[in-house]
Amino acid sequence: MTTEQILRADLCRRIRQARKARGLTQEDLAEQTALSRNTIRLIELGHDVYLSTYLKVAAALEIVFPLED
């Protein structure tokens, strides 16, 4: 696995955990982010999406991830 794949997998896992911890369904999160439920599902399955999409979902779930130099 490449570093990019590892980071994407970690972010997708954190998104799913955060959604569930807040008691949200994929549909709830889709409505909050103006994305489709299918997009949320694809993210949680680890599919590649635009960075802006990851950021939109992470912001909605208040996920903070460190930036490394």
One Martini backbone bead per residue (centre of mass of N, CA, C, O) as a GRO file, in nm:
protein
   69
    1MET     BB    1   0.098   0.036   0.020
    2THR     BB    2   0.050   0.352   0.002
    3THR     BB    3   0.041   0.642   0.162
    4GLU     BB    4  -0.222   0.738   0.034
    5GLN     BB    5  -0.389   0.482   0.099
    6ILE     BB    6  -0.355   0.496   0.405
    7LEU     BB    7  -0.479   0.778   0.448
    8ARG     BB    8  -0.753   0.718   0.321
    9ALA     BB    9  -0.835   0.484   0.504
   10ASP     BB   10  -0.825   0.648   0.766
   11LEU     BB   11  -1.030   0.865   0.691
   12CYS     BB   12  -1.268   0.674   0.631
   13ARG     BB   13  -1.280   0.552   0.912
   14ARG     BB   14  -1.324   0.821   1.067
   15ILE     BB   15  -1.588   0.897   0.930
   16ARG     BB   16  -1.755   0.653   1.016
   17GLN     BB   17  -1.714   0.681   1.321
   18ALA     BB   18  -1.827   0.970   1.351
   19ARG     BB   19  -2.107   0.916   1.244
   20LYS     BB   20  -2.186   0.696   1.448
   21ALA     BB   21  -2.128   0.863   1.711
   22ARG     BB   22  -2.371   1.072   1.613
   23GLY     BB   23  -2.614   0.900   1.489
   24LEU     BB   24  -2.571   0.879   1.180
   25THR     BB   25  -2.661   0.853   0.872
   26GLN     BB   26  -2.588   0.866   0.551
   27GLU     BB   27  -2.827   1.049   0.486
   28ASP     BB   28  -2.773   1.268   0.694
   29LEU     BB   29  -2.491   1.344   0.586
   30ALA     BB   30  -2.578   1.413   0.303
   31GLU     BB   31  -2.760   1.652   0.383
   32GLN     BB   32  -2.536   1.822   0.532
   33THR     BB   33  -2.339   1.815   0.249
   34ALA     BB   34  -2.480   1.787  -0.035
   35LEU     BB   35  -2.475   1.481  -0.078
   36SER     BB   36  -2.477   1.166  -0.154
   37ARG     BB   37  -2.516   0.860  -0.025
   38ASN     BB   38  -2.320   0.725  -0.223
   39THR     BB   39  -2.076   0.899  -0.154
   40ILE     BB   40  -2.057   0.817   0.139
   41ARG     BB   41  -2.023   0.517   0.083
   42LEU     BB   42  -1.762   0.538  -0.086
   43ILE     BB   43  -1.590   0.662   0.130
   44GLU     BB   44  -1.625   0.430   0.345
   45LEU     BB   45  -1.493   0.220   0.125
   46GLY     BB   46  -1.232   0.391  -0.009
   47HIS     BB   47  -1.286   0.570  -0.228
   48ASP     BB   48  -1.209   0.795  -0.466
   49VAL     BB   49  -1.212   1.145  -0.410
   50TYR     BB   50  -1.235   1.451  -0.374
   51LEU     BB   51  -1.093   1.655  -0.152
   52SER     BB   52  -1.342   1.841  -0.108
   53THR     BB   53  -1.520   1.609  -0.008
   54TYR     BB   54  -1.364   1.527   0.240
   55LEU     BB   55  -1.372   1.811   0.373
   56LYS     BB   56  -1.678   1.837   0.398
   57VAL     BB   57  -1.719   1.589   0.580
   58ALA     BB   58  -1.515   1.657   0.803
   59ALA     BB   59  -1.650   1.924   0.885
   60ALA     BB   60  -1.930   1.807   0.964
   61LEU     BB   61  -1.765   1.609   1.186
   62GLU     BB   62  -1.516   1.748   1.315
   63ILE     BB   63  -1.251   1.668   1.165
   64VAL     BB   64  -0.914   1.640   1.264
   65PHE     BB   65  -0.613   1.668   1.072
   66PRO     BB   66  -0.292   1.636   1.039
   67LEU     BB   67  -0.020   1.824   0.925
   68GLU     BB   68   0.261   1.751   0.741
   69ASP     BB   69   0.593   1.828   0.631
   0.00000   0.00000   0.00000
